[in-house]
């Protein structure tokens, strides 16, 4: 609004008093009086023929700029519209002009937006494609990195494979050398097996020959030197030997001309009482010497058998132990136990079954050993049962009151063979000894 348009009036209140004069304003469009400088009249408002109180944005210059932006046909329409609704005031941008321009500009905006959308679609697609390309590039980079790692891993695997191949080549060379050695060993082994087979055949042949010789020599010893017979006490024998035998009806074994009870009960305690001179012609005295003679022959026989069969006897015992003048009950029982142990051990080495309860059957076990069909070429190792070991040791220890130490494998100061050769033996003709041939 301009100052020259202001008109001062005087207003009166309802009582007729004059109040302070205030400024009254005219409408800037129709020049009518209004109460407020910021308002226009209703007619101007309805027609749009008004503008803001400040003319900074509604000057003619700005109006002209906006008009120049119109198309030619729109410009003509604007001229007609402006003539219809404008008032005779200096040209400036009124509200009606603004409404017209806004309507046209909105139409133009829609058209331009559609054109812009149409023209931007390729660009948008390019942008989307660019983003997709970027994503794919990132994926490709990741794939390339994975490929790079895989290639590095492949290279390392190749190096490891090469090293393994080199080790395998070395091992193959070693295997070839070992195979060559094995072939050589197989050749030597086959040759050795052939030699062993030949020697084994020769061994079997010699063992058979040795068995024949052993059987021949032992048969000769059994038949001519130490004959053993099982004597049954019949009535005829009792009649002929009533003076000699005191136990009627007892089974006996006779070696040479001496008899022993078959059950091994020699009644040592009773017989040794007859050593007194007053009883020299008694029956018990003759029975004592018969028992001692039979035990001496049995001791000789088991030593001969051990010599021929190459048996290592567990106890060192000579037949003169039974012919001593200083016999005692303990020493005699000890020597009998050693003799029975030697016979029992010899039977076991030849795999001849002997019951533990029959260990004291001296001549019966000797007969089994002599009549055995085929002897072992090498005596088997003797494995005594614990019951037998306890029985023998207890028996011998109770007799001698000392522990048994008289074994063949104990260290001795006197050579055993010299000891045996320097005492009396019942000799065998020299041609009957075992010939190595």
FENHU-V818587 format. One record per residue. N is the residue number from 1. RES is the residue in three letters. PSI is psi in degrees with one decimal (999 if undefined). OMEGA is omega as a letter, one per 30 degrees, with the letter a starting at -180 (NA if undefined). Layout:
# FENHU-V818587
n: <N/N>
res: <RES/RES>
psi: <PSI/PSI>
omega: <OMEGA/OMEGA>
This chain:
# FENHU-V818587
n: <1/2/3/4/5/6/7/8/9/10/11/12/13/14/15/16/17/18/19/20/21/22/23/24/25/26/27/28/29/30/31/32/33/34/35/36/37/38/39/40/41/42/43/44/45/46/47/48/49/50/51/52/53/54/55/56/57/58/59/60/61/62/63/64/65/66/67/68/69/70/71/72/73/74/75/76/77/78/79/80/81/82/83/84/85/86/87/88/89/90/91/92/93/94/95/96/97/98/99/100/101/102/103/104/105/106/107/108/109/110/111/112/113/114/115/116/117/118/119/120/121/122/123/124/125/126/127/128/129/130/131/132/133/134/135/136/137/138/139/140/141/142/143/144/145/146/147/148/149/150/151/152/153/154/155/156/157/158/159/160/161/162/163/164/165/166/167/168/169/170/171/172/173/174/175/176/177/178/179/180/181/182/183/184/185/186/187/188/189/190/191/192/193/194/195/196/197/198/199/200/201/202/203/204/205/206/207/208/209/210/211/212/213/214/215/216/217/218/219/220/221/222/223/224/225/226/227/228/229/230/231/232/233/234/235/236/237/238/239/240/241/242/243/244/245/246/247/248/249/250/251/252/253/254/255/256/257/258/259/260/261/262/263/264/265/266/267/268/269/270/271/272/273/274/275/276/277/278/279/280/281/282/283/284/285/286/287/288/289/290/291/292/293/294/295/296/297/298/299/300/301/302/303/304/305/306/307/308/309/310/311/312/313/314/315/316/317/318/319/320/321/322/323/324/325/326/327/328/329/330/331/332/333/334/335/336/337/338/339/340/341/342/343/344/345/346/347/348/349/350/351/352/353/354/355/356/357/358/359/360/361/362/363/364/365/366/367/368/369/370/371/372/373/374/375/376/377/378/379/380/381/382/383/384/385/386/387/388/389/390/391/392/393/394/395/396/397/398/399/400/401/402/403/404/405/406/407/408/409/410/411/412/413/414/415/416/417/418/419/420/421/422/423/424/425/426/427/428/429/430/431/432/433/434/435/436/437>
res: <UNK/UNK/UNK/UNK/UNK/UNK/UNK/UNK/UNK/UNK/UNK/UNK/UNK/UNK/UNK/UNK/UNK/UNK/UNK/UNK/UNK/UNK/UNK/UNK/UNK/UNK/UNK/UNK/UNK/UNK/UNK/UNK/UNK/UNK/UNK/UNK/UNK/UNK/UNK/UNK/UNK/UNK/UNK/UNK/UNK/UNK/UNK/UNK/UNK/UNK/UNK/UNK/UNK/UNK/UNK/UNK/UNK/UNK/UNK/UNK/UNK/UNK/UNK/UNK/UNK/UNK/UNK/UNK/UNK/UNK/UNK/UNK/UNK/UNK/UNK/UNK/UNK/UNK/UNK/UNK/UNK/UNK/UNK/UNK/UNK/UNK/UNK/UNK/UNK/UNK/UNK/UNK/UNK/UNK/UNK/UNK/UNK/UNK/UNK/UNK/UNK/UNK/UNK/UNK/UNK/UNK/UNK/UNK/UNK/UNK/UNK/UNK/UNK/UNK/UNK/UNK/UNK/UNK/UNK/UNK/UNK/UNK/UNK/UNK/UNK/UNK/UNK/UNK/UNK/UNK/UNK/UNK/UNK/UNK/UNK/UNK/UNK/UNK/UNK/UNK/UNK/UNK/UNK/UNK/UNK/UNK/UNK/UNK/UNK/UNK/UNK/UNK/UNK/UNK/UNK/UNK/UNK/UNK/UNK/UNK/UNK/UNK/UNK/UNK/UNK/UNK/UNK/UNK/UNK/UNK/UNK/UNK/UNK/UNK/UNK/UNK/UNK/UNK/UNK/UNK/UNK/UNK/UNK/UNK/UNK/UNK/UNK/UNK/UNK/UNK/UNK/UNK/UNK/UNK/UNK/UNK/UNK/UNK/UNK/UNK/UNK/UNK/UNK/UNK/UNK/UNK/UNK/UNK/UNK/UNK/UNK/UNK/UNK/UNK/UNK/UNK/UNK/UNK/UNK/UNK/UNK/UNK/UNK/UNK/UNK/UNK/UNK/UNK/UNK/UNK/UNK/UNK/UNK/UNK/UNK/UNK/UNK/UNK/UNK/UNK/UNK/UNK/UNK/UNK/UNK/UNK/UNK/UNK/UNK/UNK/UNK/UNK/UNK/UNK/UNK/UNK/UNK/UNK/UNK/UNK/UNK/UNK/UNK/UNK/UNK/UNK/UNK/UNK/UNK/UNK/UNK/UNK/UNK/UNK/UNK/UNK/UNK/UNK/UNK/UNK/UNK/UNK/UNK/UNK/UNK/UNK/UNK/UNK/UNK/UNK/UNK/UNK/UNK/UNK/UNK/UNK/UNK/UNK/UNK/UNK/UNK/UNK/UNK/UNK/UNK/UNK/UNK/UNK/UNK/UNK/UNK/UNK/UNK/UNK/UNK/UNK/UNK/UNK/UNK/UNK/UNK/UNK/UNK/UNK/UNK/UNK/UNK/UNK/UNK/UNK/UNK/UNK/UNK/UNK/UNK/UNK/UNK/UNK/UNK/UNK/UNK/UNK/UNK/UNK/UNK/UNK/UNK/UNK/UNK/UNK/UNK/UNK/UNK/UNK/UNK/UNK/UNK/UNK/UNK/UNK/UNK/UNK/UNK/UNK/UNK/UNK/UNK/UNK/UNK/UNK/UNK/UNK/UNK/UNK/UNK/UNK/UNK/UNK/UNK/UNK/UNK/UNK/UNK/UNK/UNK/UNK/UNK/UNK/UNK/UNK/UNK/UNK/UNK/UNK/UNK/UNK/UNK/UNK/UNK/UNK/UNK/UNK/UNK/UNK/UNK/UNK/UNK/UNK/UNK/UNK/UNK/UNK/UNK/UNK/UNK/UNK/UNK/UNK/UNK/UNK/UNK/UNK/UNK/UNK/UNK/UNK/UNK/UNK/UNK/UNK/UNK/UNK/UNK/UNK/UNK/UNK/UNK>
psi: <147.9/154.2/-30.1/-12.5/-5.9/141.8/121.7/132.5/163.0/128.4/147.9/145.5/-178.7/-16.8/-2.9/3.3/143.7/123.8/-176.4/134.2/137.5/164.1/135.2/147.1/152.4/151.4/132.9/-9.8/-53.4/-3.8/25.4/156.7/137.5/160.7/-24.1/138.3/-19.6/-4.8/159.7/177.2/162.6/-36.3/-44.5/-36.0/-42.7/-37.1/-11.2/12.6/68.1/168.7/164.5/160.7/-28.1/125.2/25.7/-35.4/3.7/27.7/167.5/-31.9/-45.7/-36.8/-38.7/-37.0/-43.3/-35.9/-37.8/-19.6/-11.6/155.9/168.8/-45.2/-34.5/-30.2/-43.5/-40.2/-36.4/-38.2/-43.6/-42.6/-40.2/-38.4/-31.9/-41.4/-9.6/157.2/168.4/72.9/167.4/143.8/124.0/171.8/101.8/172.6/-37.1/-40.0/-41.0/-42.6/-42.9/-47.6/-37.9/-41.6/-46.6/-41.4/-33.2/-41.0/-45.1/-36.2/-43.2/-43.5/-45.5/-36.9/-42.6/-43.1/-41.5/-40.8/-42.5/-42.5/-24.4/-14.9/-46.4/-38.1/-41.0/-42.5/-39.3/-40.0/-43.1/-42.6/-37.6/-42.8/-42.4/-41.1/-39.3/-43.9/-43.3/-35.0/-41.8/-43.4/-40.3/-38.8/-42.6/-42.0/-41.1/-40.4/-41.9/-42.3/-40.4/-45.4/-41.0/-39.4/-41.4/-41.6/-39.2/-40.8/-44.8/-39.6/-38.2/-41.5/-45.1/-40.1/-40.7/-43.2/-43.4/-40.1/-40.3/-44.0/-39.6/-39.0/-42.9/-43.4/-36.7/-40.6/-42.9/-39.1/-41.3/-43.1/-42.6/-40.9/-40.2/-44.4/-39.7/-40.2/-43.0/-42.4/-38.9/-39.0/-47.5/-40.1/-43.6/-42.3/-42.9/-38.9/-38.9/-43.9/-41.5/-39.0/-42.5/-45.0/-35.0/-41.5/-42.0/-39.2/-44.7/-41.2/-45.0/-34.6/-40.0/-43.2/-42.3/-39.6/-38.7/-43.7/-43.2/-46.0/-40.8/-46.3/-44.0/-34.0/-40.2/-42.7/-43.0/-35.0/-41.7/-31.8/-53.6/69.3/136.1/130.4/147.1/114.4/123.2/132.6/82.2/177.2/-38.2/-43.7/-37.2/-35.2/-38.6/-24.3/27.9/-26.2/-21.3/-42.0/135.9/-27.0/99.6/142.1/17.7/132.0/140.1/158.5/135.6/125.3/124.0/-109.9/18.0/143.0/150.3/144.5/141.8/-27.7/-2.1/8.1/100.3/-2.8/53.5/-42.9/-41.1/-38.7/-35.5/-14.0/-15.5/3.5/-7.3/143.8/-30.0/-20.9/22.3/-27.0/13.3/164.0/-40.6/-33.2/-45.7/-37.2/-36.8/-48.0/-30.4/-43.2/-44.5/-39.3/-43.7/-41.0/-37.1/-44.5/-41.2/-38.3/-43.1/-44.9/-43.4/-32.0/-39.1/-45.1/-43.2/-34.4/-46.7/-37.4/1.8/50.9/131.4/109.1/143.7/-27.3/145.9/115.3/131.6/151.2/-22.2/-15.3/-26.1/-3.6/15.5/154.2/-9.0/48.2/137.8/165.0/-43.4/-45.4/-40.4/-42.4/-35.8/-44.8/-37.4/-40.4/-39.3/-42.8/-46.4/-37.1/-39.5/-42.7/-44.2/-42.1/-39.4/-39.9/-39.7/-38.8/-26.4/11.6/40.1/119.4/125.9/128.9/149.2/-28.1/-13.4/18.2/-33.5/-0.7/84.8/-61.6/-31.3/-43.8/-34.5/-39.9/-42.5/-40.2/-39.2/-32.8/7.1/137.6/-52.8/122.9/154.6/139.8/-35.1/126.1/137.7/151.8/138.8/123.1/102.5/145.1/149.5/-32.2/-43.0/-41.1/-47.4/-38.7/-46.7/-47.6/-40.5/-41.4/-48.2/-40.6/-36.3/-30.5/-52.8/-12.9/12.2/161.7/149.9/122.9/2.4/60.0/159.5/-32.3/3.2/152.0/130.1/155.5/-23.7/130.7/130.7/-42.7/-38.3/-38.8/-41.1/-38.3/-24.7/3.5/168.4/130.8/153.9/112.0/155.5/140.9/141.5/-35.4/-12.3/-6.2/160.1/126.0/130.3/-25.9/999>
omega: <a/a/a/l/a/l/a/l/l/a/a/l/a/l/l/l/l/l/l/l/l/a/l/a/l/l/a/a/a/l/l/a/l/a/a/a/a/a/l/a/a/a/l/l/a/a/a/a/l/l/l/l/l/a/a/a/a/l/l/a/l/l/a/l/a/l/a/l/l/l/a/l/l/l/l/l/l/l/l/l/a/l/a/a/a/l/a/l/l/a/l/a/l/a/l/l/a/a/l/a/l/l/a/a/l/l/l/a/l/l/a/l/l/l/a/l/l/a/a/a/l/a/l/l/l/l/l/l/l/l/l/l/l/l/a/l/l/l/l/l/l/l/l/l/l/l/l/l/l/l/l/l/l/l/l/l/l/l/l/l/l/l/l/l/l/l/l/l/l/l/l/l/l/l/l/l/l/l/l/l/l/l/l/l/l/l/l/a/l/l/l/l/l/l/l/l/l/l/l/l/l/l/l/l/l/l/l/l/l/l/l/a/l/l/a/a/a/l/l/l/a/a/a/a/a/l/l/l/l/a/l/a/l/a/l/a/l/l/a/a/a/a/a/a/l/a/a/l/a/l/a/l/a/l/a/l/a/a/l/l/a/a/l/l/a/l/a/a/a/a/a/l/a/a/l/a/a/a/a/l/a/l/l/l/l/l/l/a/l/l/a/l/l/l/l/l/l/l/l/a/a/l/l/l/l/l/a/a/l/a/l/a/a/a/l/a/l/a/a/l/l/a/a/l/a/a/l/a/a/a/a/l/l/a/l/l/l/l/l/l/l/l/a/l/l/l/a/l/l/l/l/a/l/l/l/a/a/a/a/l/a/a/l/l/l/l/l/l/a/a/l/a/a/a/l/l/l/a/l/l/a/l/a/l/a/l/a/l/l/a/a/a/l/a/a/a/l/a/a/a/l/a/a/l/a/l/l/a/l/l/l/l/a/l/a/a/l/l/a/a/a/l/a/l/l/a/l/a/a/a/a/l/a/l/a/l/NA>
